[in-house]
Structure formats: C-alpha cells, structure tokens
Amino acid sequence: MNIFPYISLVLIIPLTVFLVTGIFGKRFQQLSGILGTLGLFAAACISYLCAYQYFFETEKINAVYQTIISFKHTWLQFTVANILPLQGGVPEGRGGLSIDFTIMLDPISVMMLVVITTVSLMVHIYSLGYMHGEERYATYFSFLSLFTFSMLGLVLAGNIFQLYMFWELVGVSSFLLIGYYFDKPSAVAAAKKAFIVTRFADLGFLAGILLLSYYAESLDFQTIILRMTTENSSFITSASSPSFIGASAITWALTLIFIGGAGKSAMFPLHIWLPDAMEGPTPVSALIHAATMVVAGVFLVARLFPVFHNVPVTLEIVSYVGIFSAFFAAVIACTQTDIKRVLAYSTMSQIGYMMFALGVSGFKGNEGEGFSASMFHLFTHAMFKALLFLAAGAVIHYVHSNEMKDMGGLRKKMPVTNAVFLIACLAISGVPPLSGFFSKEEILTAAFNHNIIIYIFGLLTACLTAFYMFRLYLSIFWNKTFESHHHAEHKSEAPFSMLFPLIFLAIATIVVGFIPFTHFISPDGTSIETEFHFNLATIAVSAGLLGIAIALFLYTKQNVRAENISRSLGGIYQSAYKKFYVDEVYLFITKDIIFNLISRPAAWIDKNMVDGLMKLIAGVSEMFSEAIKPIQSGKIADYVMWFFAGVILLSVFAVYIFS
C-alpha cells in the first residue's frame, strides 16, 4: 500500500480530535484523554509507515532522495504565470505568484514527522496519569491536539507562506498550553511573555518572507531554492545587488527569516520567554520546549539551507548566534536551582548546537556533514530531552516541588525514574555508546573542520553540559537522604501510564544513535560517508567526562564545596544566577524607556491634544446648536417668515452674481 496519498490523515486526525474534544470534551472528560492518545497513535503509525516507504522503498534518482508532493491546492492566485524558455535550468519568466496548500515530503520533513508524532504520543500517554483529576482535563488534551496539528502542518508545508500560517498557529497553541493554569498569575505572565517576544521575532520573519518572495517571485520552497541558487539567473542577480546599508536584499531577507527562527528557537537575545514558559504543565514542557516547537527555527534554516549556503554572511550569523547561545545558556544552567529551568536552559544550549552545526556546514557531499549532524542531533535530542522533562515531571509529581533543595536521595524511592534520568544525562553529556555521543561527535567534527573558534567553545559547552546535568541528577537522586516536605507521602513512584513513556524514550535514547543518519539526510539529498575520528571523539568524550567528574566531586554527598566555590566566584556566580540581567535590560528598555519616554507622552498627547480637539469641536457644535435651537419653534408663521427671508436672500445673491 502506498501511504503517500494518505499522508494528509496525519493532519486531519489531530485536527478532528481537537474539534471533538474542544466542543464535546466536558461531557466525557476521561474519554478525551483516551481519544487524543488513540488519535496520536494512529498518526504515529502513519508517520512510521511513511518514513519506511520513503527511505527504504522509494527509488532514488541519481542517488538523491526525491521530493514528493502528496497534495497541492491553489488557495490564492495573485498573478498568472508567464514562463519563458528555461535559461540554465531556471524559469526566467515573471509572474505566477500564488499561495498553495501543499503537503511536501522530503528527508527532513519525514524525519520531523517521526519526531513530532513519537514525542507527542509519549506525552499523551504520560498525561493520562500526570493530568488525571484536573478540572480542565478535556481542554488540556484539546490544546495538545491543536499544537500537534500545527506543528505537523508546519513541517509538511510546501511553501513559505503556508509554513508561516502554521508557524503562527503553533505560537497560539503554545500560548494556550503555557497559560493552561490561567488562575496562576505567573502562568498568565509567562504565556503573554512567550507570545509577545515571539511576535516581535515573527514580524521579522514576515518581512523576510515578503522580501524573499518578491525577488524569487514565488512562495514555493522548491521554486525559491531553484531560482536563488542557480548561478547567473536574473533572480539571484537582482537580489544580490547592494540595497539597504550596503547589504543585498537576499542577505536582509535571510537574516530577517533567521530572526523569526531565532525567536521560536529561543536563541540569544530572544530567549527570555523559554525559562518562564516552564510555568505550563511539565508534559507541555517536554512536547513544546524540548522536542518540537523550539526546533522549528532549526527546521526553518534547514528547509532553506541551499539559499542560506549561497549567502555566507547570513550563515556566519547563524553560526555565531548559535555558539554564543549554546555557551551562554550552559553557563546560566550551572547556577539554576529549579529543575525545569535547568532543563530549559539546557534546551536553549542544545538548540544552539544545532544552529552552529548548520552554520559551519558545506553543501556538496561530505562537506554537508554539519547539516546532517544538526538534523541528527535534533532527532537524538528530541528523545533524551523529552525523557528528561518527563522524568523531571515524575519527580515533581512525587516531591511536589521544583526546587533541588527539596530533593535528594530519591534513587531508592524512584528506581525506574533514577535509571532513565541517568541514561538521559549520560546521553546529553555525549558519553558513548548513547545517542548523544554520535550526534555531538559529528557536530564537533564539522566545527573542527570549518571554524576552530566555534569548535573550542563547543567543547567548553560540552563540558559545562555534562557538569550541570550531573549536578541536577545528583541533587535529585543522591546528595542527601530524602525528607518529605509534603503531607501527601507517596508509597511508590509514578503510575504505569507515566513510567511507560519514560522506558520507551530511554530505549530510544540508547538505540537511535546507531542509525546511519548521514545515509538518509544531507543538504544535497545524497548519502554522506562519514568517518569516525577517534582523536576528536576522544577529546569530546573527555570534555564530557571532566564535567561529570567535577559534578561527582561537588554533589555526590552533601557538603559545602559547591557553596564555597560559588561564594568565591562572587559577582560572576551572581550574574549567572540572575541570568546576566537580560530580563532586567528588557524591562528597562520597555518600562523605563518605551513606556515612560515614548508611550506616556504619546498617551498625554492623545488624551489632551487629540481628545481635547475633538471635545472643542463637539463643544462648538453644541453651542451653535443651542444658538439656533429657537429657530425650531414649531410655529408655522415663523417658518413662513424664515422661508420668505431665505427666498429674498437667494434672490439678492442671484442678482448680484448674474448682474
């Protein structure tokens, strides 16, 4: 059976579940969770079958995986195509701009299908136990289905405007999920913060789309890539000429598009929403802020990578923003005490890894190792980071606190959670033979071959990652004897509905690293034959082991070593703990500058000058109406007198004019 014509069911199923549970969910609360889970199970099965057929049964052409358009419908046709004969393989005609609803399958979209449906299914199963008893249980599963539909629509989009629509729908659904506990002011504030910050980034994204589509004269990904990467085409020639501040239009377009991706992927300085977004339910953090939504920016750059690669300036921006975000977030994560915030900054750091891997990548053959490594790390990170968040949720469910100080010594009380959390920590630290080792080794190898500065900071980030993850693990499961701080003492760890996703993701974390990923995904669609670099791998593993060793020395048993070190670091530690005051800078700019120096005077002008002028006009009109009110006496004699007076005046005026 050819599954490709039916791939639209992957979108239809979660959309249908969203509508059914959203409209009728209150009548059958518990069935909402089961319906949502079964719907995602069906979507996951279709995704797995699609991936198998695409990678193993579909015939390559010239050793390249082909793009398959499963569905295409023209939604808005702006101009009629007028295509002249091909010149150099590129249509040189003008026109034909339209917005189509397209379902496009290629290696990265098929890979993302597997990631999204797998993690979403595990989150749905986990939520059956974690969210049991919640008053808005059906609403929660309805929002989960909406988010999954939005994310799947984003990765299957065949044109950039369709991707933008689903991009915004992802933002809306994440806003709803982050603010699920709407009775908590902190959750409402976090939801608003995430929505506002990403809207500013998305404004840049929209401007980039308009610029790119103007010069490429198309919104279709395949057409844009073809026209903007073929040498000597009129499209690339016109877009490459200097425009604003000396940069070409294509440079500005891609930079603005990257700003949209940086906002969604929480890259510096647009990262401030991500830690606060942990106010949502923990399964939401696993789904949105670990494996799916935050990698949308990476997917966006990968989708347009051939165009990015043709503009080295923008690709350098991607590289340096990625490595700075990775290192910056890792430093902050070393000081945080809320376990979900540690994982949030860890996510930001790992997304930075994926970004700089794209930035240092070439395009043809083995030069594209950075691209393949980035997509590989996206895949492996989805498994072990979702596992970390869900395991953290099990710990929070047991302890009733997010703070490390309320934890410690849980390894005997939560043996399964302890084991899977350890596996995930080893994976993210790059310890072989777990999945994180393989993807990180490829990223660092690509960086070493292209940019030694980025490689060095990548190693430092790897060391910090291992340190803060084992600081987290030891603080939760070792360090001291556990003492309950809550009246509801648990007899055992999480129920099976919560443990099953942990075990499944732990197994995935162990095995997915052995997938020959570069055989399936590369920037030019061919298979890449990568070599194992023993020396570089040894250095990378050593950096991770060094971080683990430091954490073991400081946190295995309760002591004052870590406290003494933090005290000796003084202002450096305090600055990192305060997240380098980036939030305070934003507050200063918005509250003290924009609100006080711009918004407040604008409000005064609006209230006193604009409104005052309107009130003056209204007052004069009222005075005039009061003055002429006696004319409307209701007496016929008065009306006849005014009528003849008017006739006389008009007659005199007419005589004067025509005389």
C-alpha positions in Angstrom: 0.0 0.0 0.0 1.3 3.4 -1.0 0.9 5.6 2.1 1.9 8.9 0.4 -1.6 9.9 -0.9 -3.0 9.4 2.6 -0.4 11.4 4.5 -3.0 14.2 4.9 -4.5 12.0 7.5 -1.6 12.9 9.8 -3.1 16.4 9.8 -6.7 15.5 9.7 -6.7 13.2 12.7 -5.3 15.6 15.3 -7.4 18.4 13.9 -10.5 16.3 14.3 -9.5 15.3 17.8 -9.0 19.0 18.7 -12.5 19.9 17.4 -14.3 16.9 19.1 -12.6 17.2 22.5 -12.8 21.0 22.4 -16.5 21.1 21.7 -17.8 18.0 23.4 -15.0 17.3 25.9 -16.8 18.5 29.0 -19.4 15.8 28.6 -16.8 12.9 28.6 -13.7 14.2 30.4 -11.8 10.9 30.8 -12.6 9.8 27.3 -11.0 12.9 25.9 -7.5 11.7 27.0 -8.1 8.3 25.5 -9.4 9.8 22.3 -6.5 12.1 22.0 -4.0 9.3 22.7 -5.6 7.0 20.2 -5.6 9.7 17.6 -1.9 10.3 18.0 -1.2 6.6 18.0 -2.9 6.4 14.5 -0.9 9.5 13.3 2.3 8.0 14.6 1.7 4.7 12.8 1.1 6.5 9.5 4.3 8.6 10.1 6.3 5.4 10.7 4.9 3.7 7.6 5.6 6.9 5.6 9.2 7.0 6.8 9.8 3.4 6.0 8.4 3.7 2.5 10.2 7.0 1.8 13.6 5.9 2.9 13.6 2.2 2.0 11.1 1.6 -0.8 11.0 4.9 -2.8 13.5 4.8 -5.7 16.2 7.4 -5.7 17.1 9.3 -8.9 20.8 9.9 -9.4 21.3 8.7 -5.8 19.2 11.5 -4.5 16.0 11.3 -2.4 13.2 13.0 -4.4 10.7 15.5 -3.1 7.2 14.1 -3.2 4.2 16.5 -3.4 1.4 14.5 -1.8 -1.2 17.1 -2.1 -1.5 20.5 -3.7 -4.4 23.0 -3.9 -4.1 26.6 -5.1 -5.7 28.8 -2.4 -4.9 32.3 -3.7 -3.7 33.1 -7.2 -2.3 36.6 -7.4 -0.9 36.6 -11.0 -0.9 34.3 -14.0 2.3 32.5 -14.8 4.1 33.7 -17.9 7.1 31.4 -18.1 9.6 31.8 -20.9 12.0 29.1 -22.0 14.5 27.8 -19.4 17.8 29.5 -19.2 20.3 27.5 -17.2 17.5 25.4 -15.7 15.7 28.4 -14.2 12.4 29.7 -15.5 13.1 33.3 -16.5 9.5 34.3 -16.8 7.8 36.6 -14.4 4.5 36.1 -12.5 2.7 33.1 -11.3 2.7 34.1 -7.7 0.2 32.1 -5.6 -0.4 30.7 -2.2 -0.9 27.0 -2.3 -1.8 24.5 0.3 0.8 21.8 -0.3 1.9 18.7 1.6 5.5 18.1 0.7 7.6 15.1 1.7 11.4 15.2 1.7 14.0 13.7 4.1 13.8 16.4 6.8 10.0 16.7 6.8 9.7 12.9 7.0 12.2 12.8 9.9 10.3 15.6 11.6 7.1 13.6 11.2 8.6 10.8 13.2 10.0 13.1 15.9 6.7 15.0 16.4 4.3 12.1 16.4 6.6 10.0 18.7 7.2 12.6 21.3 3.6 13.8 21.2 2.3 10.2 21.6 4.5 9.7 24.6 3.4 13.0 26.1 -0.3 12.0 25.6 0.2 8.6 27.3 2.2 10.3 30.1 -0.5 13.0 30.5 -3.2 10.3 31.1 -1.6 9.8 34.6 0.0 13.2 35.2 -3.1 15.3 34.5 -5.6 12.8 36.0 -8.1 14.7 38.1 -7.5 18.1 36.5 -10.7 20.2 36.2 -9.9 21.2 32.6 -8.7 17.7 31.6 -10.5 17.7 28.2 -9.4 21.2 27.4 -5.7 20.2 28.0 -5.9 17.3 25.5 -7.7 19.5 23.1 -4.9 22.0 23.2 -2.3 19.2 22.8 -4.0 18.1 19.6 -4.2 21.6 18.3 -0.5 22.1 18.9 0.4 18.7 17.3 -1.7 19.6 14.2 0.0 23.0 14.0 3.5 21.5 14.2 2.8 18.8 11.7 1.4 21.3 9.3 4.5 23.4 9.7 6.9 20.7 8.8 4.8 19.4 5.8 4.3 22.9 4.3 5.4 23.1 0.7 5.5 26.9 0.5 6.8 29.5 2.9 3.6 31.4 3.5 1.8 28.2 4.4 4.6 27.5 6.8 4.2 30.9 8.3 0.4 30.3 8.9 1.2 27.1 10.8 4.1 28.9 12.5 1.7 31.4 14.0 -0.8 28.7 14.9 2.0 26.9 16.8 2.5 30.2 18.7 -1.2 30.4 19.5 -1.4 26.8 20.7 1.8 27.2 22.8 0.3 30.3 24.4 -2.8 28.3 25.4 -0.7 25.4 26.8 1.8 27.6 28.7 -1.1 29.5 30.2 -3.1 26.4 31.0 -3.1 27.2 34.7 -4.7 30.6 34.0 -5.6 31.1 37.7 -1.8 31.4 38.4 -0.6 35.0 37.7 2.9 33.6 36.9 1.5 31.3 34.2 -0.5 34.1 32.6 2.6 36.3 32.6 4.7 33.6 31.1 2.2 32.9 28.3 2.0 36.6 27.5 5.8 36.9 27.5 6.2 34.0 25.2 3.5 35.3 22.8 4.8 38.9 22.7 8.5 38.0 22.3 7.9 35.5 19.5 5.5 38.0 17.8 8.3 40.6 17.5 10.6 37.9 16.0 7.8 36.8 13.7 7.4 40.3 12.4 11.0 40.0 11.1 10.1 36.6 9.7 7.1 38.0 7.8 9.3 40.9 6.4 11.9 38.3 5.3 9.2 36.3 3.6 7.9 39.3 1.7 11.4 40.3 0.6 12.4 36.7 -0.5 9.1 36.1 -2.3 9.4 39.5 -4.1 12.8 38.7 -5.6 12.1 35.0 -6.2 8.6 35.8 -7.4 7.4 32.6 -5.7 6.4 31.3 -2.3 7.0 27.7 -3.2 10.1 26.3 -1.5 11.3 24.3 -4.5 11.0 27.2 -6.8 12.6 29.6 -4.4 15.6 27.3 -3.9 15.9 26.7 -7.6 15.8 30.4 -8.5 18.0 31.6 -5.7 20.8 29.0 -6.1 21.3 28.8 -9.8 24.3 30.8 -11.0 23.7 33.7 -13.3 19.9 33.6 -13.0 18.2 37.0 -13.2 16.6 36.3 -9.8 19.8 35.9 -7.8 21.4 38.7 -9.8 18.7 41.2 -8.8 18.5 40.0 -5.2 22.3 40.2 -4.8 22.8 43.8 -5.7 23.5 46.1 -2.7 20.5 47.7 -1.2 20.0 48.9 2.4 23.2 49.8 4.4 25.3 48.1 1.8 23.8 44.6 2.3 22.0 42.9 -0.5 18.2 42.2 -0.5 18.8 38.4 -0.2 21.1 39.0 2.8 18.4 41.0 4.5 15.7 38.6 3.6 17.5 35.6 5.1 18.6 37.5 8.2 15.1 38.5 8.9 13.9 35.0 8.3 16.5 33.8 10.7 15.3 36.3 13.3 11.9 34.5 13.2 13.6 31.2 13.7 15.8 32.6 16.5 12.7 33.8 18.3 10.9 30.4 18.1 14.1 28.5 19.0 14.9 30.8 21.9 18.3 32.0 20.6 20.0 34.9 22.3 18.8 37.6 22.7 15.2 36.4 22.0 15.5 33.6 24.6 13.9 35.3 27.6 10.5 33.6 27.1 11.7 30.0 27.4 12.6 29.7 31.1 9.3 31.4 32.1 7.4 29.0 29.8 8.1 26.3 32.3 5.0 27.5 34.2 3.0 25.2 31.9 2.4 21.6 32.8 5.5 19.5 32.7 4.3 17.3 29.8 3.8 20.5 27.8 7.4 21.4 28.5 8.5 18.0 27.1 6.4 18.5 24.0 6.8 22.1 23.2 10.0 23.3 24.8 12.2 20.2 24.3 11.5 18.3 21.2 9.2 20.1 18.8 8.4 23.9 18.8 11.8 25.1 19.8 13.4 23.2 16.9 11.1 25.0 14.4 13.8 27.6 13.9 16.4 24.9 13.2 14.0 23.3 10.8 13.4 26.6 9.0 17.1 27.2 8.4 17.5 23.6 7.2 14.5 24.0 4.9 16.1 27.0 3.2 19.6 25.8 3.7 20.6 25.8 0.0 19.7 29.5 -0.1 21.4 30.3 3.2 24.6 28.5 1.9 24.7 30.8 -1.1 24.8 33.8 1.3 27.9 33.2 3.6 27.3 36.4 5.6 23.9 35.2 6.9 25.3 31.7 7.5 28.0 33.2 9.7 25.3 35.0 11.7 23.6 31.6 12.2 27.0 30.1 13.4 27.9 32.8 15.9 24.4 33.3 17.3 24.2 29.5 17.7 27.5 29.0 19.5 27.0 32.1 21.7 23.5 30.9 22.7 24.9 27.4 23.5 27.7 28.6 25.7 25.6 31.4 27.3 22.8 29.1 28.3 25.1 26.4 29.6 26.8 28.9 32.0 23.4 30.0 33.3 22.2 26.4 33.7 25.1 25.7 36.1 23.6 28.1 38.6 19.8 27.5 38.5 18.0 25.6 41.3 14.6 25.0 39.7 15.0 21.7 37.8 12.7 22.7 35.0 14.7 25.9 34.4 17.9 23.9 34.3 16.3 21.8 31.6 15.0 24.9 29.8 18.5 26.5 29.6 19.8 23.1 28.5 17.3 23.1 25.7 18.5 26.6 24.6 22.1 25.4 24.7 21.4 22.2 22.6 19.4 24.2 20.0 22.4 26.5 19.8 24.5 23.4 19.0 22.1 22.5 16.1 22.3 26.1 14.8 26.0 26.4 14.7 26.2 23.0 13.1 24.1 24.4 10.2 26.3 27.5 10.2 29.6 25.6 9.7 28.1 23.2 7.1 29.0 22.9 3.5 26.6 21.7 0.8 28.1 19.1 -1.5 28.9 15.6 -0.5 30.9 15.2 2.8 31.1 19.0 3.1 27.4 18.8 4.3 28.4 16.9 7.4 27.4 19.8 9.6 23.8 19.8 8.2 23.4 16.1 8.7 24.9 16.3 12.2 22.5 19.1 13.1 19.5 17.1 12.0 20.9 14.0 13.7 21.2 16.0 17.0 17.7 17.3 16.5 16.5 13.7 16.3 18.5 12.4 19.3 17.9 15.4 21.4 14.2 15.0 21.0 14.3 11.6 22.6 16.6 12.3 25.6 15.3 15.8 26.3 11.7 14.7 26.3 12.8 11.9 28.6 14.5 14.4 30.9 11.4 16.6 31.1 9.0 13.7 31.7 11.3 12.2 34.3 11.5 15.6 36.0 7.7 15.7 35.9 7.6 12.3 37.7 10.0 13.7 40.4 7.9 16.9 40.8 4.8 14.7 41.0 6.4 12.8 43.8 8.1 15.6 45.7 5.5 18.4 45.0 8.3 20.9 44.4 10.6 22.1 41.5 13.5 23.1 43.8 16.6 21.0 44.2 16.8 21.8 47.9 13.6 19.8 48.4 15.1 16.7 46.7 18.0 14.4 47.1 18.2 10.7 47.9 15.3 9.7 45.6 17.2 6.8 43.8 15.7 4.2 46.2 12.2 5.6 46.2 12.1 6.1 42.4 14.4 3.4 40.9 12.9 3.5 37.4 13.0 7.3 37.2 16.5 7.2 38.6 17.7 4.8 35.9 16.1 6.6 32.9 17.2 10.0 34.2 20.8 8.7 34.4 20.6 7.3 30.8 19.4 10.7 29.5 22.1 12.6 31.4 24.8 10.3 30.0 23.3 10.8 26.5 23.2 14.6 26.7 26.8 14.6 28.1 28.0 12.7 25.0 29.0 9.5 26.7 29.3 6.5 24.3 27.5 4.5 23.1 24.4 6.5 23.8 22.8 8.6 21.1 24.0 12.0 22.2 27.6 10.9 21.7 27.2 10.2 18.0 25.4 13.4 17.1 27.6 15.6 19.2 30.7 14.0 17.8 29.6 14.7 14.3 28.8 18.4 15.2 32.1 19.0 16.8 33.9 17.3 13.9 32.2 19.6 11.4 33.1 22.6 13.6 36.7 21.5 13.8 36.9 21.2 10.0 35.4 24.7 9.4 35.9 27.0 12.4 38.3 26.3 15.2 36.9 29.1 17.5 33.5 27.6 17.3 34.9 24.1 17.9 36.7 25.3 21.1 33.6 26.9 22.5 31.6 23.8 21.5 34.0 21.7 23.6 33.6 24.1 26.6 29.9 23.9 26.2 30.0 20.1 26.2 32.0 20.1 29.4 29.5 22.6 31.1 26.6 20.5 29.8 27.9 17.3 31.5 28.6 19.3 34.7 25.1 20.9 35.1 23.2 17.8 34.0 25.0 15.6 36.6 24.7 18.4 39.2 21.0 18.1 38.5 21.0 14.3 38.6 23.0 14.0 41.8 21.0 16.8 43.5 17.8 14.8 42.8 18.7 11.2 43.4 21.9 11.3 45.6 23.4 14.1 47.7 21.4 13.5 50.9 18.6 11.5 52.5 15.2 12.4 51.1 12.8 14.1 53.5 9.2 14.6 52.5 8.1 18.3 52.6 4.5 17.5 51.7 1.7 16.0 53.7 0.7 13.5 50.9 3.5 11.0 51.2 3.8 8.7 48.1 4.1 4.9 48.6 5.7 4.4 45.2 6.8 6.3 42.1 4.6 7.3 39.2 1.8 5.1 37.8 2.5 2.9 34.7 0.9 5.4 32.3 3.8 7.8 33.3 6.5 5.1 33.5 5.9 3.6 30.1 6.8 6.7 28.1 10.0 7.0 30.3 11.0 3.4 29.5 10.2 3.8 25.8 12.2 7.1 25.5 15.1 5.6 27.4 15.3 2.7 25.0 15.1 5.1 22.1 17.9 7.2 23.7 20.1 4.1 23.7 19.4 2.8 20.2 18.7 5.8 17.9 22.4 6.8 17.9 23.2 3.7 15.8 21.0 4.9 12.9 23.3 5.7 9.9 21.7 9.2 9.7 24.0 10.6 7.1 22.8 8.0 4.7 19.3 9.4 4.8 19.7 13.2 5.4 22.1 15.6 3.8 21.8 19.1 2.3 22.1 17.9 -1.3 20.0 14.7 -0.8 22.8 12.3 -1.3 24.3 9.8 1.2 27.3 11.0 3.2 30.0 8.5 4.1 31.4 9.9 7.4 34.5 8.6 9.1 34.9 8.1 12.8 37.6 10.5 14.0 39.0 8.7 17.1 41.1 11.7 18.3 38.3 14.2 18.0 35.9 11.8 19.6 38.3 11.2 22.5 38.6 14.9 23.1 34.8 15.4 23.1 34.2 12.5 25.4 37.0 13.7 27.7 35.3 17.1 27.9 32.1 15.4 29.0 33.8 13.1 31.5 35.6 16.1 33.0 32.3 17.8 33.6 30.8 14.7 35.2 33.9 14.2 37.4 33.6 17.8 38.8 29.9 17.3 39.5 30.6 14.0 41.2 33.2 15.7 43.4 30.8 18.5 44.4 27.4 16.9 44.6 27.5 13.2 45.3 27.3 13.8 49.0 26.1 16.9 50.9 28.9 19.3 51.5 29.9 22.9 51.4 32.3 22.6 48.4 29.9 24.0 45.8 28.8 26.7 48.1 32.3 27.8 48.8 33.1 27.9 45.1 30.0 29.9 44.3 30.9 32.3 47.1 34.5 32.7 45.9 33.2 33.5 42.4 31.2 36.3 43.8 29.7 38.6 41.2 30.3 36.2 38.4 28.2 33.5 40.0 25.5 36.0 41.0 25.4 37.4 37.5 24.9 33.9 36.0 22.3 33.1 38.7 20.4 36.3 37.7 20.7 35.2 34.0 23.1 38.0 33.3 20.3 40.5 33.9 19.0 40.2 30.3 15.4 40.3 31.6 16.2 43.4 33.6 17.6 45.0 30.5 14.4 44.2 28.6 12.3 45.6 31.4 14.4 48.8 31.5 14.0 49.3 27.7 10.3 48.6 27.7 9.2 50.1 31.0 11.6 53.0 31.6 12.3 54.0 28.0 9.4 52.9 25.8 6.6 53.2 28.3 7.8 56.3 30.2 9.6 58.3 27.4 7.5 57.3 24.4 4.2 55.7 25.4 3.4 58.1 28.3 4.0 61.3 26.3 2.0 59.7 23.4 -0.8 58.9 25.8 -0.7 62.6 27.1 -0.9 63.9 23.5 -3.7 61.5 22.7 -5.7 62.4 25.8 -5.1 66.2 26.0 -4.5 67.3 22.4 -6.3 64.8 20.2 -9.2 64.2 22.6 -9.1 67.9 23.5 -9.5 69.0 19.9 -12.5 66.6 19.5 -14.0 67.9 22.7 -13.5 71.5 21.4 -15.3 70.7 18.1 -18.1 69.0 20.0 -18.4 72.0 22.3 -18.6 74.5 19.5 -21.1 72.3 17.7 -23.2 72.2 20.9 -23.0 76.0 21.4 -24.1 76.5 17.7 -27.0 74.1 18.1 -28.1 75.8 21.2 -27.9 79.2 19.5 -30.1 78.1 16.5 -32.5 76.0 18.6 -35.1 78.8 18.9 -35.5 78.8 15.2 -37.2 75.4 15.5 -40.2 76.9 17.3 -42.9 74.7 15.8 -45.0 77.8 14.7 -46.0 77.8 11.0 -45.9 81.6 10.9 -42.2 81.7 11.9 -41.3 79.0 9.3 -43.1 81.0 6.6 -41.2 84.2 7.7 -37.8 82.3 7.5 -38.8 80.8 4.2 -39.5 84.2 2.6 -36.4 85.7 4.2 -34.4 82.9 2.6 -36.0 83.5 -0.8 -35.2 87.2 -0.6 -31.6 86.5 0.3 -31.2 83.9 -2.5 -32.8 86.4 -5.0 -30.4 89.2 -4.0 -27.5 86.8 -4.2 -28.6 85.6 -7.7 -29.0 89.2 -9.0 -25.5 90.0 -7.6 -24.0 87.0 -9.3 -25.6 87.4 -12.7 -25.5 91.2 -13.0 
